[in-house]
Amino acid sequence: MEVRRRTVIKGTIAAAALVGAAPSPATAAKPAQACTTPGGSDFPKVGGNYGNQNYSALRDINQGTIRRLGGAWVNRIEGGLTTGTNQSTAVAVDGVLYIESALGNVHAVDGRTGQTRWTYTQTRGTVTRRGVAVGAGKVFTHGKGSWIIALDQATGAVVWERQITGYGSMEKVAVTYHDGLLHVGTHDSNRAAALALDATDGSVVWHFWGAPGPGELGNDTWEGDSWQVGGATPWLHPALDPELGLVYWTFGNARGSNSSQDGSGRGGQNLFSSSIVAMDIRTGKYRWHFQSVHHNIWDMDNSMAPVLADVRIRGRLRKIVVYGSKSGMYFILDRTDGSAPLGIDEIPVPQEPRQKTWPTQPFPRQGGWVENEVVPQPLGTSVPGDPNRAVPNYKRGKLYDPFWDVPVLSTPGHGGGACWNHQSYSHNSGLVYTGYGYVPAAHSLSESSNGLRPPGEYQTGGVVAVDPATNRVRWRRRMPYSLAHGNGVLSTAGGLIFIGQPDGNLIALDAFNGRELWRFQCGAAISASPIMYEVDGTQYLSVYAGGTGIPYGDSAPRGDFLWTFKIGGTVEPAPAPPPPVVRRPVQGGPVEGSVVNNTVVLARTFDPATGTVGAIESTAVNGMAPTHLRVPGGTTVTFVNPADNVHAHGATQFFEGLFDIRLEPGESFQYTFNRRGEYFYNDFHSPRPTGKIEVY
């Protein structure tokens, strides 16, 4: 079925949408500011401008000068911290940078010298943060327990604090300030809402539920009372168009009674999960929506920070919103009414009645910008091989193939695509850029949370440039790491794009073809967006290198490096930290082969504290006893299927293809490992149990 214009609900139906109270007199309307005006001397909010374009009109740092770009200064804002979750992007206002640390402290740093001007020490505990808002002489940040905190912009002193309860957990989401209102999202809750708060005291002006209640628009898309645990959280900051008077929120997965993978008790499309919703910026009234995944059971929500742009499509200048991330495709929508100027088709997809799957899913007519099917590359061929290579023994599927109790492996996976990194629109090239990841995931009701990223798979990624006027890929560059988790893109008038990597390198690429032009080692993983600003006629590039555990866990190096660069900067790069481990690890720590007689027991768990093998046959992910065996080169390892197991089990070694064995209960197999390296294997009976032999 062709969809040329998505459902637009106006008039009396729109009036039925959930809204809160009218704004207070203190937040009366002010002259509108264009959402697509590029950043200049300031980078005043996360996303750069209200359209989240992450673009700078500054041009002194360009393709001709990039080789002379060097460190201007570095500030270890927490005195050398090497732990924690650092997902916050800095903002720059009037020559001062404002950044949150892993501890939740807020630092104001002189943008020219790198000296700390003031620090607010967090009193309400550590939570994940993604960026402050600056406005009305204040800096706004979060506190644990759903607190919003206003600080004096000049001193860091607390002006007010307010706890916001009843709308879901409030953290993770960068705070956005506009015209007396704070736009704040909630996350990871049974039911959640997009909020507008009065910036003078934090009181709620309006709210919009992701899962509507009885009598509210969209409630009939939820079976029974499933809306009460529907999730649909707005966990990334919105875009705003003050001229149209609209704010654009994206809402995440439907949760269901068990997990986001279980749709059996929540029949229907489940609005407004996996949707973008345009609301009145002053009142929260519904204007239009587009749902990118109907009845989502794959954790493939496109909960991104939407990007707004004005582009000429088929000869007509259109105000568009670029929407789409995890699924590896962009939906180009007219931001005035939600229509699709380039066409979106509802395509029939395979069904699973027990999951109450929706019969169709929307696809942009131009296709996606990343593959959506895993590759069955034979074992023993090149390693690592295709980035979408399937781990063996899993049932392979395409995007939106359903599942029940048997894991189905698909790509780009809920940790792939573009996830929660910031994307960028360049006024210079006319292209939209994003980093992305290849992280295939297996879904079934046996998996906890939002799916299994199979141990042993390679987690890599790339950068892609898409022309929003055509929704076609202009160029794509594969990279050694996933760039889907906080690795934001900055594009510039100098014909460059900047993106940070999990190995600590900040790199510059040619915006027109993706060729690498420059790199600098920042000392810790980068899970934030670079920004650009100007002080006293000098233009600077800045990035916070702190690191986070997604998707590389504790192997991603952490730090507290606030780096700033300028042409002619002389500060040397940081020492390179150990790079992240790109292969998904097994569950369980290393066990020396001598402790267990160089033996692996199939389909059994292992207790490292006592050195004992479980007594019950297991298909758990850690159902190899032990999962991680360390042996010196030349060791012969024995694989055993215990006689009291019911089923045949095996060991398929991937991707080198050294062995692929099937053992009946009571049988064993031996293999001698002569070459140093890591050798993963799983079980044909159920691929979930995965082990690794580390040869040293």
N, C-alpha and C positions, 0 to 999 in steps of 0.2 A: 504494500500500500504506500503510495506516495504521500509525503507530508510536506507541503509547500509552506504552510503556516501553522505553527503550533497553536494549541488552544489558548485563546486570549479571552479572559473573563472580565467583563466590565460591568458598569452600571449597578443594577440591584444585586447581581451575584457577587460582584466585588465587594459590595457593602457588607456581605455576610462573612467576609474574611475576618480573621482575628485581628483586632487592633486594640491599642491601649488608650490611655488618656491623651488629650491634646497637649502639645508642648507648653511649658510654663512661659510666662512673659519674659523670663531671663533668657530664653532660647528663641526669641522672635527671629523671623527670617532676615537674612542679610543678603547683599548682592551676590549672585551666583558666581562661581569660579569655574572655568572650563576644566573638565576632568582630563583632557588630553594635552594640557599645557606641559611641555617638558620641563624637567628640573634644571635649575641653573646653579647659582652660587650655593643654594641650600638643597638638601635632600631631606625634606621636612617630615616624611612619614615612611613607614615600611611600605615598599612598593613605589616610592618616589613621588608619585602624584595620585590623585583620587582614582585614576584609571589603572593603577597598579602596573604602569608601563615599565618600571625599572629602567628608565632611559635618562641619560644626561645629555643636555645640549652643550656642555663644555667640550671644547675640541683641542685644547693644547696637548693633551695626551692622545696621540693619534698614530696611524700606521707609520708615519715618518719619524716620530719621536719615541716610539715604544721601546726601542733598544736602550734608551738612556733613562728609562724609568727605574728608580731604585728606592730603597727604603728611606723615608723621611724621618720616621720615628716608630718605636714600638713601645707600648705600655702593657706590662703584665698587670692587668687591672686588679687581680686578687693576690698579687705578690708571688706568683709562681704556682698557682693551683694546677694540678694535673689530673683531676677527677671531675666527675659530674656530667650533667647534660646541658650542653650549650647550643641552643637553637635560636638565639636572639640576633636580630639584625639591627645594626646601629642606624640612627637618624642624625642628620646634621642641620642645625638651625643657628644662624648668626655666628658661624665659626666655632660652634661647640658641638661635640658628639655626645650622644646619650645612648648608653648601652647597659643591658642587664647581664649579670653573670650567672654561672651555674648555681650560686648561692642565693640568687634572687636579689642581690644588691644592685642598685642603680648607680652608675658612675657618669659624671659629667666631665668630659675631657676636652682640653683646649685643642681645637683642630689644627692649629699651626705648630704648637710646641709639643703636644702629646702629654702635657702635664695634667694631672687630675685636679679639677677645680673643686668638686665636692663629691661625696659618696653618701648615698642613703643606705643604711644597713638594715636589711630585711629583718623584721621581727616576727613574721607569721609563717616562717618555714619555707622549705624548698619546694618549688613546683616548676614544671616546664614552662618556659617563657619564650616568646617569639618576637618581642619588640614593644617599646613604649610608644605612646602618643605624646606630642607636644602641641599645646595650644592654650590660649587665654592666660599666658604667663605661668603655666603649670606643666608638669611632666606626669603622665598617668601610667601606672603599672599595676600588676596583680599581687595579691597575697594569698597564701594557702588558706583554703576554707571559703573560696569564692568571695574574696575581698577585692575591692578596687581602691587604689590608693592614689591620692593627688599630692604631688610634691611641688614646692616652690621652685620655679625654673632657675632662679638665680642662686638659691642656697641649698636646695635639696631638703629643706624642712618640710615636715608633713603639714599639709593644709587641711585635708580631711581624709577620712577612711570610711568606707561603707561596705557592709557585708550584703551580698545579693543572694538570697536563697529562694528556692522554689522553682528555679528555671533550669536546673542542671548544674554540673560542676563548671566552674568558671576559671579556666587557666588555658595554657597553650596558645590561645588566639591573640595575635597582636592587637593592641588597642588602636582604634582609629578615631581621630577627632575631626569634627567639622561643625562649624557654626553653632557652638554651644552644646553640641551633643557628642557623647561618646558611643561609638558603635562597637559592641562587645559580643562575642559569641560564647557558646558553652560547648561542652564536649563530654564524651564517654559516659553518657547518662541514659537511663531508661526513657526519659523524655527531656527534650532540650529546646531552647528557644534562642533566636536572635534578639538582642536587646539594644535599645537606645536609652542612654542614661543622661540625666542633666549634669553637665560638666561642672556646675557650681557646687553640687553636693552629692552626686552619685545616685540620686533617686531615679527610679524607673519611669521613663516617659512613655515608652511603648514596648511591646514584645510581640514576637511572631513565632508560634510553635512549629517545629519541624514535623511533628505528628499531630494533626489537628484533633481536637476533642469533639464530642457530640455537638451538632449544630454549627460547626465550623467547616469552612470550605475544605474539602478533601477527606473529611472523616469517613465518608462512605467508601473510600478506597482501602480501608483496613477492615479485615474480618473481625467481627465481634468487638471485644475490648482490647484487641492486640495493639491498638494505638497507645495504650498506657505504658507499654514497654517497647515502643516503636523505635526508640533511638533517634535517628535522623538529626544528628547534631551538627550545628554550624561551627566547625572546628578550625576554619581558616578565615582570615579577615576578609571583609567585603570590598567591593568597588563602589564608588559613588559617582553619580552624574548630577551635580547641583543644577545645571541648566535644565535638565529634564525633571529634576526633583525626585530622582530615584536612587535607591540603594540596592545593590545586587548581592544577595547572600547565596552561598552554595551549602547544601545540606548533605550529610553523609549517609552511611548505610542504615537500612532498617535492621534492627537487632533481633527481634523475635524472642521467644521464651527461653531458648537455649543459647543461641549465638547468631551472628549475622549470616551464618550458613544455613540456618534452619528456617525455611519459609512455610513449613507445614501447617502452622497455626496462625498465619497472617495473610490469608488469601487476598488478592487485589493488587493494584499497582503500588500501593503503599506511599502515597504522597505525604510529605514532600521529600521523602528520602531520595537520595541520588538525583537531586534537582537543583536548578538555579531558579531563584524566585526574585522578581523585581517588586520592590515595595516603595510606597511613598516615603520619602526621606524624613518627613516631619511627623507622620502619623503611623507609619507601619502598615497602611492599607495595602492589600494585595493588588498588583497590577497585572502581572502575567507570570507564567512559569514554563519551564521546559524540563522534562524528566529524561535523563540520559540513560538510565537503566531501570526498567520496570521490574518491580518485585525482586530486588537484588538479593542474590544468595551467594555472591562470589567475592564480597568485599571489594568490589570494583567501583566504589563511589568516586565521582569526579569532584570531590570536595577540595577545590582549588581556590586560590585568590583570583577572581575573574580579571581578565585584561580587557580594557576598553580601548577602542581605536576608531578613527574616522578614515575609511578607505573607500576607494572608487571601485565598485563592483559592477561590471557590465555597463560602464559609462555613467553610473549614478553614484554620487557620494552617499555612503551609508554610515550611520552611526552603529557600530557593531560591538558585540561583546564576544570575546573568544573564550569558550568554555570547553573543558575536557582535559583529563590528565591521566589517571590511572589506566584507562582503557586504551591509551595510545592513539587517540583520535581527537580531532577538534570539531566541535559543533560551532559554526559561525552563525550567530543570531543577531538580528536587528534589535538593538537594545531599547528601542522605543516601544516595541510591541511583541517581541519574541519570535517573529517570523524568521524563516530560514532562506535568505536570498540565494544561497548556492544549492539548496535542496537537501533534504534529509529523508531517508526511506525507512519505513517500518518493515523489517525483514523477518520472515518466519524463522524460528529457532527450534531446536529439538526440545521435547517436553518430558517432564517427569511429574505425573499427576500427584504423587505423594508430596512433592514440594510446592504444588499449586503454581507452577511456573507460568509466566505470562507468555502468550503465543508468539509475540513478536518483540524485537528490540530495535531501537533506532540506530541507523548507521549513516554517517555523512556520505553523500553520493560519491565523493572523491576518494573515499577510503581513509585509512589511518596512516600514521607516520612511523609505526613500528609493527613488526610481525605479530599475528594473533594466533599462531599455532606452533606447538613445539615440534622440533625436528627429530625424526627417528634415525639419527646418524649411527651407523654400525659401530659396535665396540671394536677397538683395535685400530681405528683410523686416527687421524690427527687429533692431538690433545692440546688445548681443551676443545677445539673444534668450534662448531657454530654456537654463537651465544645463546641460541634458543634450543640447544641440544637437550633432549629429554633424558633424565635419569632413567635407567632401565627398569623394567618390570611394572611400571605404573601404566594404568589405562590412560591413553593420551586423548586429549580433547582440544577443541577449539574454544575461543572466547565464547562464553554463554552456553557451553554444553552443560547439561544438568548432571546431577549426581544424587546419590542417596547414601548407601553404606559402603560403597567401594570408592576409594580415592581416585579422582580424575585430575590429571595434571594438565594445566593450561598456562598460557602466557599472554600478556607480559606479567601476570601475577599481581596480587594485591600489594606487593612491595615494589612492583615494577612500574612501567609507564612513567608518568611524571609525578605521581604521589603528591607530597606537600612542599616541593621546592617552588621557588618563585620564578615565574616566567617573565619574558620581556618583549615589548614591542619597540622597534627602532624606527624613529622618524627618518633616520638616515638611509636605511636600506629598505624600509617598508616591510620587514619580515618579523615574525614572531619566533622567539627562541626558547627552547627548554632543554634542560638536562633530563635524561630518562634512565631507567634501569631495566635490565633483563633479570628478572627474579621469578621464574616459573613457580607456581604454587599448586598444591594438590588439595582439592576440596572434597569433603565427605562429612557426614554427621558424626564420624568417629574422631574428627579433628577438633581440638579445642579452639576457642577464640575464633579467628578468622581464616584458618587454613594452615596447612603444613608447607613450609619451604623445605624441600627434601634435603637432608644432609648430603654433602658431597657435591651438590651442584655449584657451578661457578656463578657468582653474582657480579655481573659487569654492567656496562651501560654505554651511554653516548650523549651527543648533543645533536639536536635537529633544528633546522630552520624551515619555517613554513610560511608561504605567502598567504596572508589572510584574505586577499582579494580573490584567490582561486581555491584556497584550501589544498594546495599542492606542495609537496616537499621540494624545497629549492636545493638544499644540501643536507647531508647527514654524515656525522663522523662518529665512529665507534671509539670508545674509550675503555681503559682498563678497569674502571670502577663504576659502580652504580652511582648516578648523579641525581637520584630521585628524591632524596630526603634532606631538604633544607639547602641543597646546593643551588642557590639562586643565580640567575643570569643578570648581569648589567650590560646593556648596550649603550653605545655612545655616538655622539656626532663625529667622533674621530674614526668611524668605520671599524670599531672594535667591539668584541663582546668579552666579558670577564666572567669566569666561573671558578669556584674553589673545589678541590678534590678531597676525598677522605684521607689521602696520604700527606696532606698539608700543603700541597702545591696550589698556588693561585696561578691560573693560566689566562693568557689573552689569545683569542682567535680572531682571524680575519672575518668580519661580519658577513662578507659576501661569498666566501667559499669554505670557511671552517679551518683554514690552514693555521697551525700554531705559530705565533709570533714571539711569545715571551712566557717565561714562567719564573716563579719565585717561591722558595720554601718558607712557609710561615710557622712551622714547628708543631702544629697540631691539626687534626682534621678540621675541615671547614664545612659547617652545616648552616651557613647563613649567606645572605646576599652581599656582594660588594656594593659600595656606594661611591659617588663622586660629588665633590663640593669645591668651593673656592673661598680663600681667605686672603685679603690684601693683594689681590691680583694673581695669586698662585693657586693653581688647580691641583687637587689631591684626589687620590684613590684610596679607599679604606675598606678593610674587611676584618671581621672578628673570627679568629681561628680558635675554636674551643673544642668542638667535636661532640658527637652523640653516638649512641650504640646501635642505631639503625642504619644499614642492615648488618653491620660488621661486629656488633657486640663489643666486648672489651678489647678487641684487637685494634679498634680505631683509636689513634693517639689523642689524648685530651690535653687541654691547656687553657690559658687565659690571655692569649696574644691579641691585642688590638693593634693591628698593623696599619700604617698609613704610608703612602708612596707619593713621590713627586718626580718630575723630570730633573735629573741630576742628583737624586737622593743617594746617599753613600752608606746607609746602614746595611750591614751585611745580612744575608739570609740566616734564618735559624738553622741549627743542626737538623738534619733530616731524621725524624723519628722512625721507628720500625714501621713498615707499611702494614696496612690492614690485611687480614687473611681473607681472600676473596671467596674461598670455598666455604659453603655452609658447614659448620662443624657438627660432629656427632654429639649426641647427648651422653655426657660422661667424661670424666677425666682420664688421663693416661694411666695404664697399668703395665708394669714391667712383665715381659713374657715369662721370666723365671718364676714369678709369683704364682702363675697359673699353669705351669708346665707347658708354656707356648701353645696353649689350647684355647680355642673359641667354641663355646657351646651355643648352637643356633636356637633361636626362638626362646631364649631364657634371659631374664634380667640378671644383674650382677650387683651385689652389695660391696662396695669398695671398703667399707669400714671393717667388715668381717671376712672379706675375700670369698664369700659363698655365692653359689649359683642359685637362682630362684627355682622353686619346686614346681612351678606351673608354666605350661606352654604359653608363650606371649607373642602378640603381634604389635606391641608397643614400639615406639620409635627407638627406645633403648633396649629392645629385645635381642641383643647380642651380648654374650657374657664372656669377656667385657666388650664394650663398644670401641674402646681405643686401646689397642695392644701395641706396646713398644718393644722392638726386638733389634738386635744387631744384625748387620748384613750376614747372609749365609745361614740364617735360622730357618728351620723347617717348622711351619705352623700347621697344627692339626685342627680341622673343622669337624665338629661332631653334632649329629642329630640324635639327642638322647632316645633311648629305646622306649621310654614312657611318653614321648610325644605322640600325638595322635596322627599328625600330618607329616607328609614329606616336606622337607625344607631344603634350602640351598644357599649358595653364595655366588652372586654374579659380580665379578670385579669390574669396576668401571673407573675411567673410560679406556684404560689401556687394554682391557680385554684379556687379562692374564689367565682367568679361569671362569667357568660358568658351570657350576655343578648342581646336581640334584641328589639328595640323600634321603633314603627311606629311614624311618625310625630305627636306630641302632647302627646306622652306617656312619663312616667317617671318611675324610679326604685330607691329604697332606699336600702342601706346596712350600717350596723353598724360595725365600725372598733374598735375592742376591744384590739388588740395586737399591741404593738409598732413595727415599722418597715416601710419599703418602699414598696408600692404596685403599680406596673405598670399595665397599661391596654392600649389597643388600640381598633380600630373600625373594625368590620368585613367588613363594606362597602368598606373601604380603610384602610389598616393597618398603613398608614403613620401617621395620627393623633395619638399621644401617650401622655398619661397623667400619673401622679404619685400622689398618696395619701401618704403623710408623716404623720405617726401617732406617736405622742410624749407623 
